[in-house]
Structure formats: structure tokens, C-alpha cells
Amino acid sequence: MSKQVSAFKDLYTQVLLNGGDVSKLPSSIVNKTIKCYVKESKKFFLVTDDFFYVPAYFTQKAYNDFKSKFPNMNLTDLETKVLLISEWSLELVRVNSSEIFTSYGGIEIRLIVKSFKPQISDAAPIVLNRTPVNLYRDDEIKTLI
């Protein structure tokens, strides 16, 4: 039986091992579509890989494209849906960790969504295998930061 791993943890670990230099990520990773579940969409837009959650930040273009394709929906309607993020980037940002709970040690890696497609269906809702936790509370990620 193979051990399942967190895609977000692997990705963020690589960024941190490269000293925060996102340009050093292999193109095989950067050009990959991210399939994730929307854990929360109200106050914060949090996506999960079933292990950890991270915040997603949408570009104005991504938002406008979404609204043009789904004029009767809001981003908040995507809670509990699956997203296919086809174009994205990561940004290492200095923040006040006492104000930004999705950070640690004054560092946040932001998932910038440039293009995405929601998977909307009337099928039974997706049920996560576990309760995802904040990636920035993982001991290995905190050590790397």
C-alpha cells in the first residue's frame, strides 16, 4: 500500500528548500493543474488537498473569467466544490503572522489563481477522508520557515 502525501506540502516544501525562489521550481510542477477542494469561501478562501489547507488568492482576470462563464454564481458559492486550477503561481510574502493565520514566522506563500474551472455537478457532495489542517501548523513546514 503506497503512502499518500500532501500535494500542497510537497509544493510548499520545495519553495522553502529553494530559499523562497519560486523560479527554481521545475516546469513539470509549475505547469501542472491543481485539483483541490474548497474548504471555506466566506471570510477566507481556503482550498485543500485533503491533508492541508492553504489560502487561494484570485487575480482580477481569473475572477472576471469566472463571472463571465457563471454570471449567476459568486466565489462564495464554490464552498464544498472541487476546483481545477489550470494556471497559477506562488508568491513568498512577508506578513504579520499575528494577523494572518495562514502564515508562520512572518512568511506566507500565496497560491495565486490565474485561471480555474469549478467542477459543478448535482452528484453527491464530496466527502473528505480527513479533516485538513492549516499547512503552517505542520512541524516540518515551520522548521523550514
Order of alpha helices (4+ residues) and beta strands (2+ residues): alpha-alpha-beta-beta-beta-alpha-beta-beta-beta-alpha
